[in-house]
Amino acid sequence: MIKIKFDKNNNRAIALEADIIIGECNFIENEENWNIIHTEVNNSYQGQGIARRLVDCIVKKAKDCNKNVIAECSYAKKILEKI
């Protein structure tokens, strides 16, 4: 089972299977925004919606912290346009 974990200390969300990182989504934080700069999932796990879950995790946590989310990452930018 793939788990998504928010890792605030490293400004990222990670996807884990059996405690092995198979994907991550990184962001940079400033006073107002969290800027998603990179999203990546291991080739063997692509097409399963993991990248979307990673972006969604960061968006949820940002809202909890009263931050806006923007994206330099092209994938995350497409997701943010839809929500």
Secondary structure by P-SEA (a helix, b strand, c coil): cbbbbbbccccbbbbbccccccccccccccccccccccccccccccccaaaaaaaaaaaaaaaaacbbbbbccaaaaaaaaac
